[in-house]
């Protein structure tokens, strides 16, 4: 039985980050498996930065 990991980031966010970081074309042509490990790491790093900024600005607080 295979298990599929649930994604932490939404597809919309991943595509937005890929566009911002300049490898959206690769994703469109080859899928997420076509990006370099460095690009994936940069994507995570940028997502963390965005989350920290949002937290500092009080976004998503009850």
C-alpha positions in Angstrom: 0.0 0.0 0.0 1.5 3.3 -1.0 1.2 6.4 1.1 1.1 9.8 -0.4 2.5 12.7 1.7 0.1 15.5 2.2 1.5 18.8 1.0 2.1 21.6 3.5 2.0 24.3 0.9 -0.9 24.9 -1.4 -0.4 24.4 -5.1 -1.2 28.1 -5.6 1.6 29.1 -3.2 4.0 26.7 -4.8 3.3 28.1 -8.3 3.6 31.7 -7.0 7.0 30.9 -5.4 8.2 29.2 -8.6 7.2 32.3 -10.6 9.0 34.6 -8.1 12.1 32.5 -8.0 12.3 32.0 -11.8 11.8 28.3 -12.4 8.1 28.3 -13.2 8.8 27.3 -16.8 10.6 24.2 -15.6 7.7 23.2 -13.5 5.3 23.7 -16.4 7.5 21.6 -18.7 8.7 18.9 -16.4 6.6 19.0 -13.3 7.8 19.5 -9.7 10.3 16.6 -10.1 12.2 18.6 -12.7 13.4 21.4 -10.4 16.8 21.3 -8.8 17.2 20.6 -5.1 18.6 24.1 -4.7 15.4 25.5 -6.2 13.2 23.5 -3.8 15.3 24.7 -0.9 15.0 28.3 -2.0 11.3 27.8 -2.3 11.0 26.5 1.3 13.3 29.3 2.5 11.1 32.0 0.8 7.9 30.4 2.2 9.3 30.6 5.7 10.3 34.2 5.2 6.8 35.0 4.0 5.2 33.3 7.0 7.6 35.1 9.4 6.7 38.4 7.8 3.0 37.6 8.0 3.3 36.7 11.7 5.3 39.9 12.4 2.5 42.0 10.7 -0.2 40.2 12.7 -1.8 38.5 9.7 -3.8 35.3 10.4 -4.1 36.1 14.1 -7.5 35.5 15.8 
